[in-house]
Amino acid sequence: MEKKLINVAIDGTSSSGKSTMAKALAKYAGYTYIDTGAMYRAVTLYCLQHGLIADGKVDVDRLVPQLANISITFKVEGGVQETYLNGVNVEKEIRGLEVSNNVSPVAAVPQVRHALVHLQQEMGKNKGVVMDGRDIGTTVLPDAEIKIYVTSSAEIRALRRYREMQAKGDTSVTLADIVKNVQMRDHIDTTRKESPLRKAEGAYELDSTPMSADEQNQWMIDYYKRWMASHGYQA
Ligand code: DC
């Protein structure tokens, strides 16, 4: 059987387990995993470092001419992918609260989206990529051979985040607060003007609510294996 490289687009809401399953598939298939959320987070960090965002408002006029100076790359270290902003490892910083609290307005700037979408399309042009985000199947890689749209109930996603925070010793918020926050972010993601989160044409919708992380990862690998076999390719 012929060995063939394909692209896999995984979209879905936050905390739906999409990045874990994307990484599991990339490892299984020997593909490159691309975390597009990390790219929006890196641009947000750049804005924070350069005073280009205040009170949730982005200084678009000053940011746009600087977009060409922002280089975002990934390097795999010890099997783990790390994000670099202009040559500096920013993996830890982009996961922090300050970036999380400011990323939505940055990701809503059309010029930021155009620049990052272009970069993501370049990364996917030679195939062999598993990319996750909100607009991969609809906008970035509409020709991806496999498209998955992951959903999960707001309650279960909030519970996952709540447990993560508790494990880190953060007891400042209640589960009910997190449910509200998850619902609010879903609303922003699905109703924004520029590339809203929605199921792409031809995407398979997976409801991960009843699944454990291991089950979800295995489901993704099995789906890929079935897709390859049914198209006459070696997985
Ligand atoms: O997946 P994440 O939580 O790391 O994403 C961070 C933010 O970036 C989130 O607010 C949604 C946004 N995002 C986006 O608009 N488009 C993408 N392709 C990926 C993420």
py3Dmol code that shows the C-alpha trace and the ligand (Angstrom):
import py3Dmol

protein = """\
ATOM      1  CA  MET A   1       0.000   0.000   0.000  1.00  0.00           C
ATOM      2  CA  GLU A   2       1.079   3.538  -0.754  1.00  0.00           C
ATOM      3  CA  LYS A   3       2.362   5.676   2.121  1.00  0.00           C
ATOM      4  CA  LYS A   4       0.560   9.004   2.016  1.00  0.00           C
ATOM      5  CA  LEU A   5       0.816  12.192   4.042  1.00  0.00           C
ATOM      6  CA  ILE A   6      -2.420  13.973   4.813  1.00  0.00           C
ATOM      7  CA  ASN A   7      -3.481  17.001   6.869  1.00  0.00           C
ATOM      8  CA  VAL A   8      -5.705  16.716   9.922  1.00  0.00           C
ATOM      9  CA  ALA A   9      -7.710  19.740  11.157  1.00  0.00           C
ATOM     10  CA  ILE A  10      -9.096  19.625  14.686  1.00  0.00           C
ATOM     11  CA  ASP A  11     -11.356  22.440  15.854  1.00  0.00           C
ATOM     12  CA  GLY A  12     -13.379  22.851  18.986  1.00  0.00           C
ATOM     13  CA  THR A  13     -14.000  24.803  22.127  1.00  0.00           C
ATOM     14  CA  SER A  14     -11.423  25.319  24.870  1.00  0.00           C
ATOM     15  CA  SER A  15     -10.872  22.386  27.260  1.00  0.00           C
ATOM     16  CA  SER A  16     -12.559  19.944  24.871  1.00  0.00           C
ATOM     17  CA  GLY A  17      -9.411  17.791  24.817  1.00  0.00           C
ATOM     18  CA  LYS A  18      -8.606  18.688  21.209  1.00  0.00           C
ATOM     19  CA  SER A  19      -4.932  19.493  21.723  1.00  0.00           C
ATOM     20  CA  THR A  20      -4.320  16.266  23.668  1.00  0.00           C
ATOM     21  CA  MET A  21      -5.866  14.183  20.909  1.00  0.00           C
ATOM     22  CA  ALA A  22      -4.047  16.184  18.225  1.00  0.00           C
ATOM     23  CA  LYS A  23      -0.711  15.505  19.951  1.00  0.00           C
ATOM     24  CA  ALA A  24      -1.538  11.798  20.364  1.00  0.00           C
ATOM     25  CA  LEU A  25      -2.300  11.460  16.654  1.00  0.00           C
ATOM     26  CA  ALA A  26       0.779  13.441  15.589  1.00  0.00           C
ATOM     27  CA  LYS A  27       2.952  11.131  17.696  1.00  0.00           C
ATOM     28  CA  TYR A  28       1.286   8.003  16.308  1.00  0.00           C
ATOM     29  CA  ALA A  29       1.490   9.109  12.658  1.00  0.00           C
ATOM     30  CA  GLY A  30       4.905  10.795  12.922  1.00  0.00           C
ATOM     31  CA  TYR A  31       3.280  14.090  11.888  1.00  0.00           C
ATOM     32  CA  THR A  32       3.994  17.651  13.006  1.00  0.00           C
ATOM     33  CA  TYR A  33       1.602  19.014  15.606  1.00  0.00           C
ATOM     34  CA  ILE A  34       0.767  22.717  15.288  1.00  0.00           C
ATOM     35  CA  ASP A  35      -0.934  24.470  18.179  1.00  0.00           C
ATOM     36  CA  THR A  36      -2.445  27.570  16.573  1.00  0.00           C
ATOM     37  CA  GLY A  37      -3.744  28.818  19.940  1.00  0.00           C
ATOM     38  CA  ALA A  38      -0.077  29.109  21.009  1.00  0.00           C
ATOM     39  CA  MET A  39       0.508  31.423  18.035  1.00  0.00           C
ATOM     40  CA  TYR A  40      -2.310  33.786  19.076  1.00  0.00           C
ATOM     41  CA  ARG A  41      -0.942  33.605  22.616  1.00  0.00           C
ATOM     42  CA  ALA A  42       2.584  34.521  21.406  1.00  0.00           C
ATOM     43  CA  VAL A  43       1.294  37.602  19.547  1.00  0.00           C
ATOM     44  CA  THR A  44      -0.580  38.553  22.735  1.00  0.00           C
ATOM     45  CA  LEU A  45       2.628  38.282  24.748  1.00  0.00           C
ATOM     46  CA  TYR A  46       4.366  40.519  22.193  1.00  0.00           C
ATOM     47  CA  CYS A  47       1.556  43.089  22.622  1.00  0.00           C
ATOM     48  CA  LEU A  48       1.930  42.971  26.407  1.00  0.00           C
ATOM     49  CA  GLN A  49       5.720  43.324  26.178  1.00  0.00           C
ATOM     50  CA  HIS A  50       5.444  46.340  23.864  1.00  0.00           C
ATOM     51  CA  GLY A  51       2.562  48.164  25.529  1.00  0.00           C
ATOM     52  CA  LEU A  52       0.228  47.460  22.625  1.00  0.00           C
ATOM     53  CA  ILE A  53      -2.704  46.352  24.751  1.00  0.00           C
ATOM     54  CA  ALA A  54      -4.370  48.039  27.700  1.00  0.00           C
ATOM     55  CA  ASP A  55      -7.710  47.371  29.397  1.00  0.00           C
ATOM     56  CA  GLY A  56      -8.536  44.738  26.807  1.00  0.00           C
ATOM     57  CA  LYS A  57      -8.053  47.185  23.932  1.00  0.00           C
ATOM     58  CA  VAL A  58      -5.426  46.502  21.269  1.00  0.00           C
ATOM     59  CA  ASP A  59      -3.559  49.427  19.696  1.00  0.00           C
ATOM     60  CA  VAL A  60      -4.171  48.084  16.201  1.00  0.00           C
ATOM     61  CA  ASP A  61      -2.577  51.074  14.406  1.00  0.00           C
ATOM     62  CA  ARG A  62       0.741  50.504  16.176  1.00  0.00           C
ATOM     63  CA  LEU A  63       0.568  46.688  16.134  1.00  0.00           C
ATOM     64  CA  VAL A  64      -0.117  46.187  12.421  1.00  0.00           C
ATOM     65  CA  PRO A  65       3.181  47.647  11.104  1.00  0.00           C
ATOM     66  CA  GLN A  66       5.036  45.523  13.678  1.00  0.00           C
ATOM     67  CA  LEU A  67       3.432  42.218  12.651  1.00  0.00           C
ATOM     68  CA  ALA A  68       6.183  41.629  10.092  1.00  0.00           C
ATOM     69  CA  ASN A  69       8.762  41.730  12.931  1.00  0.00           C
ATOM     70  CA  ILE A  70       7.084  38.966  14.912  1.00  0.00           C
ATOM     71  CA  SER A  71       8.540  35.529  14.331  1.00  0.00           C
ATOM     72  CA  ILE A  72       6.798  32.524  15.882  1.00  0.00           C
ATOM     73  CA  THR A  73       8.416  29.110  15.661  1.00  0.00           C
ATOM     74  CA  PHE A  74       8.094  25.746  17.370  1.00  0.00           C
ATOM     75  CA  LYS A  75      10.873  23.464  18.555  1.00  0.00           C
ATOM     76  CA  VAL A  76      10.498  19.972  19.938  1.00  0.00           C
ATOM     77  CA  GLU A  77      12.574  19.488  23.075  1.00  0.00           C
ATOM     78  CA  GLY A  78      12.576  16.166  24.907  1.00  0.00           C
ATOM     79  CA  GLY A  79       9.495  15.128  22.937  1.00  0.00           C
ATOM     80  CA  VAL A  80       7.615  18.267  24.046  1.00  0.00           C
ATOM     81  CA  GLN A  81       6.796  21.119  21.683  1.00  0.00           C
ATOM     82  CA  GLU A  82       7.822  24.578  22.853  1.00  0.00           C
ATOM     83  CA  THR A  83       6.833  27.941  21.368  1.00  0.00           C
ATOM     84  CA  TYR A  84       9.450  30.593  20.494  1.00  0.00           C
ATOM     85  CA  LEU A  85       8.779  34.304  20.019  1.00  0.00           C
ATOM     86  CA  ASN A  86      11.568  36.043  18.096  1.00  0.00           C
ATOM     87  CA  GLY A  87      13.965  33.268  19.098  1.00  0.00           C
ATOM     88  CA  VAL A  88      13.051  33.242  22.812  1.00  0.00           C
ATOM     89  CA  ASN A  89      11.300  30.269  24.436  1.00  0.00           C
ATOM     90  CA  VAL A  90       7.987  31.666  25.727  1.00  0.00           C
ATOM     91  CA  GLU A  91       6.137  28.410  26.342  1.00  0.00           C
ATOM     92  CA  LYS A  92       5.608  29.056  30.026  1.00  0.00           C
ATOM     93  CA  GLU A  93       4.701  32.727  29.717  1.00  0.00           C
ATOM     94  CA  ILE A  94       2.060  32.196  27.048  1.00  0.00           C
ATOM     95  CA  ARG A  95       0.162  29.789  29.315  1.00  0.00           C
ATOM     96  CA  GLY A  96      -0.006  32.323  32.172  1.00  0.00           C
ATOM     97  CA  LEU A  97      -3.059  34.232  33.320  1.00  0.00           C
ATOM     98  CA  GLU A  98      -1.997  37.588  31.849  1.00  0.00           C
ATOM     99  CA  VAL A  99      -1.821  36.177  28.335  1.00  0.00           C
ATOM    100  CA  SER A 100      -5.004  34.103  28.817  1.00  0.00           C
ATOM    101  CA  ASN A 101      -6.893  37.192  29.925  1.00  0.00           C
ATOM    102  CA  ASN A 102      -5.769  39.250  26.916  1.00  0.00           C
ATOM    103  CA  VAL A 103      -5.730  36.770  24.044  1.00  0.00           C
ATOM    104  CA  SER A 104      -9.391  37.122  22.953  1.00  0.00           C
ATOM    105  CA  PRO A 105      -9.164  40.750  21.757  1.00  0.00           C
ATOM    106  CA  VAL A 106      -5.824  40.058  20.033  1.00  0.00           C
ATOM    107  CA  ALA A 107      -7.283  36.996  18.249  1.00  0.00           C
ATOM    108  CA  ALA A 108     -10.187  39.164  17.070  1.00  0.00           C
ATOM    109  CA  VAL A 109      -7.936  41.635  15.158  1.00  0.00           C
ATOM    110  CA  PRO A 110      -8.444  40.798  11.445  1.00  0.00           C
ATOM    111  CA  GLN A 111      -4.833  41.700  10.484  1.00  0.00           C
ATOM    112  CA  VAL A 112      -3.479  39.372  13.198  1.00  0.00           C
ATOM    113  CA  ARG A 113      -5.715  36.564  11.943  1.00  0.00           C
ATOM    114  CA  HIS A 114      -4.652  37.103   8.318  1.00  0.00           C
ATOM    115  CA  ALA A 115      -0.947  37.041   9.212  1.00  0.00           C
ATOM    116  CA  LEU A 116      -1.264  33.905  11.360  1.00  0.00           C
ATOM    117  CA  VAL A 117      -3.560  32.094   8.927  1.00  0.00           C
ATOM    118  CA  HIS A 118      -0.994  32.720   6.172  1.00  0.00           C
ATOM    119  CA  LEU A 119       1.788  31.309   8.364  1.00  0.00           C
ATOM    120  CA  GLN A 120      -0.330  28.288   9.292  1.00  0.00           C
ATOM    121  CA  GLN A 121      -1.149  27.600   5.646  1.00  0.00           C
ATOM    122  CA  GLU A 122       2.573  27.670   4.828  1.00  0.00           C
ATOM    123  CA  MET A 123       3.186  25.165   7.646  1.00  0.00           C
ATOM    124  CA  GLY A 124       0.535  22.847   6.216  1.00  0.00           C
ATOM    125  CA  LYS A 125       1.405  23.076   2.561  1.00  0.00           C
ATOM    126  CA  ASN A 126       3.627  19.976   2.470  1.00  0.00           C
ATOM    127  CA  LYS A 127       1.047  17.874   4.391  1.00  0.00           C
ATOM    128  CA  GLY A 128       1.831  15.638   7.365  1.00  0.00           C
ATOM    129  CA  VAL A 129       0.417  18.146   9.836  1.00  0.00           C
ATOM    130  CA  VAL A 130      -2.088  17.847  12.686  1.00  0.00           C
ATOM    131  CA  MET A 131      -3.293  21.372  13.445  1.00  0.00           C
ATOM    132  CA  ASP A 132      -5.704  22.383  16.174  1.00  0.00           C
ATOM    133  CA  GLY A 133      -7.582  25.624  16.731  1.00  0.00           C
ATOM    134  CA  ARG A 134     -10.940  27.248  16.044  1.00  0.00           C
ATOM    135  CA  ASP A 135     -10.863  27.921  12.303  1.00  0.00           C
ATOM    136  CA  ILE A 136      -8.577  25.227  10.897  1.00  0.00           C
ATOM    137  CA  GLY A 137     -11.190  23.202   8.976  1.00  0.00           C
ATOM    138  CA  THR A 138     -13.113  26.294   7.855  1.00  0.00           C
ATOM    139  CA  THR A 139     -10.369  28.799   6.970  1.00  0.00           C
ATOM    140  CA  VAL A 140      -6.773  27.611   7.421  1.00  0.00           C
ATOM    141  CA  LEU A 141      -6.842  24.142   5.874  1.00  0.00           C
ATOM    142  CA  PRO A 142     -10.261  23.776   4.228  1.00  0.00           C
ATOM    143  CA  ASP A 143      -8.790  20.989   2.069  1.00  0.00           C
ATOM    144  CA  ALA A 144      -7.591  18.922   5.039  1.00  0.00           C
ATOM    145  CA  GLU A 145      -8.333  15.253   4.414  1.00  0.00           C
ATOM    146  CA  ILE A 146      -9.583  14.721   7.979  1.00  0.00           C
ATOM    147  CA  LYS A 147     -11.579  17.366   9.834  1.00  0.00           C
ATOM    148  CA  ILE A 148     -12.826  16.872  13.365  1.00  0.00           C
ATOM    149  CA  TYR A 149     -15.096  19.195  15.316  1.00  0.00           C
ATOM    150  CA  VAL A 150     -14.874  18.441  19.035  1.00  0.00           C
ATOM    151  CA  THR A 151     -17.646  19.393  21.403  1.00  0.00           C
ATOM    152  CA  SER A 152     -18.102  18.677  25.081  1.00  0.00           C
ATOM    153  CA  SER A 153     -20.615  19.922  27.632  1.00  0.00           C
ATOM    154  CA  ALA A 154     -19.750  23.230  29.358  1.00  0.00           C
ATOM    155  CA  GLU A 155     -20.115  21.475  32.725  1.00  0.00           C
ATOM    156  CA  ILE A 156     -17.563  18.755  32.000  1.00  0.00           C
ATOM    157  CA  ARG A 157     -15.075  21.231  30.487  1.00  0.00           C
ATOM    158  CA  ALA A 158     -15.465  23.486  33.498  1.00  0.00           C
ATOM    159  CA  LEU A 159     -14.946  20.505  35.790  1.00  0.00           C
ATOM    160  CA  ARG A 160     -11.686  19.629  33.986  1.00  0.00           C
ATOM    161  CA  ARG A 161     -10.412  23.195  34.428  1.00  0.00           C
ATOM    162  CA  TYR A 162     -11.594  23.275  38.040  1.00  0.00           C
ATOM    163  CA  ARG A 163      -9.675  20.072  38.814  1.00  0.00           C
ATOM    164  CA  GLU A 164      -6.544  21.425  37.084  1.00  0.00           C
ATOM    165  CA  MET A 165      -6.732  24.611  39.181  1.00  0.00           C
ATOM    166  CA  GLN A 166      -7.317  22.677  42.390  1.00  0.00           C
ATOM    167  CA  ALA A 167      -4.331  20.463  41.586  1.00  0.00           C
ATOM    168  CA  LYS A 168      -2.219  23.647  41.237  1.00  0.00           C
ATOM    169  CA  GLY A 169      -3.484  24.803  44.625  1.00  0.00           C
ATOM    170  CA  ASP A 170      -5.706  27.561  43.216  1.00  0.00           C
ATOM    171  CA  THR A 171      -8.915  27.545  45.270  1.00  0.00           C
ATOM    172  CA  SER A 172      -9.965  31.126  44.504  1.00  0.00           C
ATOM    173  CA  VAL A 173     -12.809  30.296  42.094  1.00  0.00           C
ATOM    174  CA  THR A 174     -15.875  28.093  42.349  1.00  0.00           C
ATOM    175  CA  LEU A 175     -16.998  25.526  39.829  1.00  0.00           C
ATOM    176  CA  ALA A 176     -20.082  27.669  39.103  1.00  0.00           C
ATOM    177  CA  ASP A 177     -17.809  30.645  38.217  1.00  0.00           C
ATOM    178  CA  ILE A 178     -15.863  28.499  35.799  1.00  0.00           C
ATOM    179  CA  VAL A 179     -19.043  27.157  34.138  1.00  0.00           C
ATOM    180  CA  LYS A 180     -20.120  30.768  33.554  1.00  0.00           C
ATOM    181  CA  ASN A 181     -16.692  31.689  32.152  1.00  0.00           C
ATOM    182  CA  VAL A 182     -16.706  28.673  29.797  1.00  0.00           C
ATOM    183  CA  GLN A 183     -20.183  29.601  28.529  1.00  0.00           C
ATOM    184  CA  MET A 184     -19.116  33.200  28.012  1.00  0.00           C
ATOM    185  CA  ARG A 185     -15.993  32.208  26.068  1.00  0.00           C
ATOM    186  CA  ASP A 186     -18.050  29.803  23.914  1.00  0.00           C
ATOM    187  CA  HIS A 187     -20.355  32.683  23.124  1.00  0.00           C
ATOM    188  CA  ILE A 188     -17.449  34.990  22.138  1.00  0.00           C
ATOM    189  CA  ASP A 189     -15.750  32.243  20.067  1.00  0.00           C
ATOM    190  CA  THR A 190     -18.881  31.280  18.130  1.00  0.00           C
ATOM    191  CA  THR A 191     -20.290  34.760  17.500  1.00  0.00           C
ATOM    192  CA  ARG A 192     -17.197  36.821  16.633  1.00  0.00           C
ATOM    193  CA  LYS A 193     -17.183  38.359  13.154  1.00  0.00           C
ATOM    194  CA  GLU A 194     -13.790  37.132  11.970  1.00  0.00           C
ATOM    195  CA  SER A 195     -13.549  33.303  11.576  1.00  0.00           C
ATOM    196  CA  PRO A 196     -16.008  32.267  14.288  1.00  0.00           C
ATOM    197  CA  LEU A 197     -15.778  28.760  15.689  1.00  0.00           C
ATOM    198  CA  ARG A 198     -18.123  26.528  13.727  1.00  0.00           C
ATOM    199  CA  LYS A 199     -18.198  23.054  12.303  1.00  0.00           C
ATOM    200  CA  ALA A 200     -16.468  22.933   8.924  1.00  0.00           C
ATOM    201  CA  GLU A 201     -18.141  21.370   5.945  1.00  0.00           C
ATOM    202  CA  GLY A 202     -17.349  17.671   5.914  1.00  0.00           C
ATOM    203  CA  ALA A 203     -16.109  17.678   9.522  1.00  0.00           C
ATOM    204  CA  TYR A 204     -16.867  14.761  11.814  1.00  0.00           C
ATOM    205  CA  GLU A 205     -18.456  15.958  15.049  1.00  0.00           C
ATOM    206  CA  LEU A 206     -17.141  14.234  18.144  1.00  0.00           C
ATOM    207  CA  ASP A 207     -18.893  14.767  21.465  1.00  0.00           C
ATOM    208  CA  SER A 208     -16.144  14.025  23.972  1.00  0.00           C
ATOM    209  CA  THR A 209     -18.379  14.545  27.037  1.00  0.00           C
ATOM    210  CA  PRO A 210     -18.451  10.896  28.139  1.00  0.00           C
ATOM    211  CA  MET A 211     -14.830  10.114  27.161  1.00  0.00           C
ATOM    212  CA  SER A 212     -11.673   9.966  29.249  1.00  0.00           C
ATOM    213  CA  ALA A 213      -8.539  11.568  27.753  1.00  0.00           C
ATOM    214  CA  ASP A 214      -7.145   8.117  26.896  1.00  0.00           C
ATOM    215  CA  GLU A 215     -10.377   7.083  25.181  1.00  0.00           C
ATOM    216  CA  GLN A 216     -10.418  10.307  23.191  1.00  0.00           C
ATOM    217  CA  ASN A 217      -6.803   9.874  22.059  1.00  0.00           C
ATOM    218  CA  GLN A 218      -7.442   6.266  21.051  1.00  0.00           C
ATOM    219  CA  TRP A 219     -10.606   7.292  19.202  1.00  0.00           C
ATOM    220  CA  MET A 220      -8.584   9.812  17.151  1.00  0.00           C
ATOM    221  CA  ILE A 221      -5.898   7.266  16.251  1.00  0.00           C
ATOM    222  CA  ASP A 222      -8.539   4.675  15.287  1.00  0.00           C
ATOM    223  CA  TYR A 223     -10.403   7.239  13.181  1.00  0.00           C
ATOM    224  CA  TYR A 224      -7.174   8.088  11.333  1.00  0.00           C
ATOM    225  CA  LYS A 225      -6.348   4.392  10.797  1.00  0.00           C
ATOM    226  CA  ARG A 226      -9.847   3.702   9.463  1.00  0.00           C
ATOM    227  CA  TRP A 227      -9.693   6.744   7.174  1.00  0.00           C
ATOM    228  CA  MET A 228      -6.314   5.698   5.733  1.00  0.00           C
ATOM    229  CA  ALA A 229      -7.414   2.071   5.242  1.00  0.00           C
ATOM    230  CA  SER A 230     -10.687   3.082   3.587  1.00  0.00           C
ATOM    231  CA  HIS A 231      -8.768   5.299   1.138  1.00  0.00           C
ATOM    232  CA  GLY A 232      -6.277   2.554   0.343  1.00  0.00           C
ATOM    233  CA  TYR A 233      -3.314   4.058   2.179  1.00  0.00           C
ATOM    234  CA  GLN A 234      -0.939   2.648   4.742  1.00  0.00           C
ATOM    235  CA  ALA A 235      -1.422   4.317   8.166  1.00  0.00           C
TER     236      ALA A 235
END
"""
ligand_1 = """\
20
DC
O -6.650 27.057 22.250
P -6.176 28.189 23.155
O -7.013 28.374 24.388
O -4.712 28.131 23.438
O -6.412 29.493 22.261
C -6.076 30.753 22.725
C -6.991 31.805 22.123
O -6.763 31.961 20.728
C -8.490 31.563 22.287
O -9.064 32.762 22.783
C -9.026 31.316 20.921
C -7.977 31.888 20.003
N -7.748 31.066 18.821
C -8.323 31.467 17.655
O -9.040 32.474 17.625
N -8.081 30.762 16.518
C -7.317 29.668 16.530
N -7.091 28.998 15.395
C -6.741 29.230 17.744
C -6.988 29.950 18.889
"""
view = py3Dmol.view(width=600, height=400)
view.addModel(protein, "pdb")
view.setStyle({"model": 0}, {"cartoon": {"style": "trace"}})
view.addModel(ligand_1, "xyz")
view.setStyle({"model": 1}, {"stick": {}})
view.zoomTo()
view.show()
